[in-house]
Amino acid sequence: MTSRVSKYEEQADKLAKAVDIAEQTIKESTNFNADLVKPMLDFVKQIKHNALNPEPKFKKIVSLKYLESDFFTFWNESNGPDVDKFWKRVFESKLGYVKKDAIQDVLRRKKIKNIHEFDFITDNIVVYAQTGQLSQEQVIDLNKYIGEFEKRKSGK
C-alpha cells in the first residue's frame, strides 16, 4: 500500500527544509546581531511547526503561502554573506524557491499588486535611492505606483 502525500504536505515539507537551512545559516553566522539570533531562531522554528502541524482549518495551500511569505521576507529583503549562503543552500537543495526583488518586480510590472509590496517599497524607497540602487526616474515611477495603489485601496 502506497501512502499518498498531499500537495499541502509536500509544500510544507519543502518549507520545513528551507527553515532548516535558515536555522543552520543563522547558527553558523558570525554576522547576525547577537540580540536577534534567538528571536530569529524562535521565529523560524514557529514557522516550521505551523507548516508541519497546522490546525485543521489552516491545512490549506493558501495558509502555507502566508507562512512562506512571512518566512522569506527577511531572506528576500536582506543582503550580505549569510543571506547569499542561505540562497545558495536553498538552490543546491533544489527546493524551487528563488530570491525575489520586489522593487524590480514592481518596476517591470508597472504596478504594486499587494500590501506586502506596498509596505516594502514605502519602507525602502528612500534608502534604495540614497544608496544609488534606484535612479531618479525609478523613484518617480515607484511614487506613481504607490499613489495608484493607495487610490485602489481607498476605493477612490
N, C-alpha and C positions, 0 to 999 in steps of 0.2 A: 504494500500500500504506500503510495507516494503522498507526502504531505504537500499541501498547496500553500504557498506563501502569497499572501495578499499583496496588492500593489502598495497598500499602506505600509505593511511590514517591510517590504523591500526598500521603500524610500526611507523609512525610519531607521533601518539598518545602515543605509548609506550616510544619513545624517549622524548617526552614532559613531561611525568610523571617522567622519570629519571632526567630530568633537574630540575623539581620542587623539587625533593628530594635533588639534589645538592644545589639548591638555599637555601633551608631550612637549610641544613647542614652548608653551608658557613655562613649564617646569625647567626646561634646559636653558632658557633665556637668561642672559646677564644684562639685558637692556630694559626689561619691563620695570616700571616703577614698583619698588618693593611693596608699597602700600596698596597697589592694585592687584598683585598676584593672587592673594586669597579670594578677594571678591570675584575676580575673573574665573578662577577655578571653580568656585561655588556656582557661578552663573552657568558655565558650560556643563557642569555636572547636572544642574537642574534641567537644562535643555535636553540633555540625553535622557534623563529619567522621564521627562514629559513625552518625549518622542517614543520611547520603548514601552512605557506604561501609562498610556493615556486613559483618562476616564472614558467610558464607552461613548459618550456624546462627542468627544473630541477625536475619536479614532477615524478621522477623515483626512483625505489628502489636503483639503483647504486648510485645516488646522495645522497640519505639518508644514505647509508653506509659510504660515506665520512664524512658526518656530525657526524655520530656515532663515527667514528674513531677519528675525531678532539675532540669531546666532551669527550670520555672516556680515551684519552691519559693521562691526569693528574691523573684520578682516578685509572688507571692501573699501572702507573709508580711511584705513591707516596705511602707512608706508614704513619701510625700514627692513633690516635684515631678517628679523623674526617673521614679519608678515610675508616676505619673499620666501622664506624657508617653509612656512605653512602652506602657501600656494603651490610650491614645488612638490611637497609631500602629497598634497591632495591630487595634483596632476599625476604623479607617479603611482598613486593608488587607484587610478582610473575610476574615480567616483563620479566624474561628469560635471563637477562644479567648476566654474570659472570666475575669476575676479571680475567684478562689474565696475564700470566707471560711470556713475550716474550722470555726471555733468556732460560727458561726451555723448552718452545715450540721449540726453535731452536735446543737446545741440543738433545731433543728427536727425532726431525725430521732429524737432521744432515744436515741442510740446511737453509739458510736465504732466505725467499720467496719474500720479497718486501723491498722497500726503507724505510718504516716505521720501520721494524725490524732492518734493517741495521743501520739506524740512532740511534735507541735506544741502540743497542749493542755497537756501536762505542762511543756513549756518556757516557755509564755507565760501560763498562768492567773494567776500572781501579778502579773505586770506589768499585764495587762489589768484585773485587779481594782483594783490600786493607782492606775491612771490613770483609773478610772471607766468603762472600756469594758465592764465586766460588773457587773451588780447582784449583791448578796449571794445572792439566790435562784439566779441563773445559776451562780455559783461552786459552790453546794451541788449543783445538778443536774450540773454538769460533774464534780465529785468523785465523784458517784454513778456516772456513766458510766465514769469512769476505773477505779473499783473493779470494775464489771461486766466491763469489757474485760480487766482483769488476771485475773479469775476464769476467763473464757472461755479465755484464752491459757494459763493454767496447768492447765486441764483439771479444775478443781475444781467 
